[in-house]
């Protein structure tokens, strides 16, 4: 038994030494193989296509898809939890040079920047309304009976030169007789030697004539009465202006009272458009601004008017302010209660604008690419103002005469990110 203990202990020590030595050898061999593999990967430069990043080659050449020259592929650095210098540089684009073949393939187009008058467009919707200054009511100036109607239905056209109805009024007939008697008396008193008598005759005639005017008779009707010397039992009623009958409230043979409305007349040669402007935009609306009106029922037709009034109150339900636009209505194409779309042009100061496609917005900054020489491009950080249709107002960053990229800018930006980075320049002008 003592011999077994003496034999077992040395053997155990030898076994443990062999196991430890084998583990150390295996660990050193694995570490060596890993380092060798990393060196092999790091020393291997890959190439890719800016238009087709799925293409990866181990040597330079042409893209098998589009034929563009391959560029060096930047290997992603290990994520250490802190931004590296290369990662910081990759966030900003650098100057880029493209070959003629790349320019054609990427469809790169440039435009020279010019200073010009700018105006902002505000879209609004509205409803066509009657021009209230061109509406009138035809009323009975005296009580009587409508013996004849020349207008029988709503929508009929009327003229100020033609009567719309004829009325029989005992009071009007009596007033005509009084006027004829006043004329006869004045003619008899003209030969009097007393001036007071002559003046009295003239005063009576003037008074009787004024009474006829108050009954609604026109000067031509009074002249016809003087010529005929007989009172008319049916006196014509005229509209104050030409237009369209929008309401008819009388029938032939009906008795009417003084001041009773017979017709409502509207002149549609000019109309109002009541626009709804949101409360965050009405501050830009001014009287006299030009407005372009279009209606879905009139495709291809565009009418131009001007803002005549901005209402001094806001609708609490729609949160909008109404703006009244006055515009001519040739051919009466616009009908009352018709829905229309409007574009209000708000003049801005003279300045620079570029197409929307020229500005690349990363969320933190906006930049454009400026062509410094044929095929060479430089990034510029810009400050953007108002959007004007499909263009953007540029407040700073570029100057008049610069040529900006309006097509293919994203290819140039991708090329820049692959090549490295530097901070974009900002034009002080």
Secondary structure, 3 states (H helix, E strand, C coil): CHHHHHHHHHHHHHHHHHHHHHHHHHHHHHHHHHHHHHHHHHHCCCEECCCCCCCEECCCCECCCCCCECEECCCCCCCCCCCCHHHHHHCCCCCEECCHHHHHHCCCEEEECCEECCEEEEEEEEEEEECHHHEEEEECCCCEEEEEECCCCCCCEECCCCEEEEEECHHHHHHHHHHHHHHHHHHHHCCCCCHHHHHHHHHHHHHHHHHHHHCCCCHHHHHHHHHHCCCCCCEEEECCCCEEEEEECCCCCCEECCCCEEEEEECCCEEEEEEEEECCCHHHCCCCCEEEEECCCCCCCCEEEEEEEEEEEEECCCCEEEEEEEEECHHHCCCCCCEEEEEEEEECCCEEEEEHHHCEECCCCEEEEEEEECCEEEEEEEEEEEEECCEEEEEEECCCCCEEEEECHHHHHHHHHHHCCCCCECECC
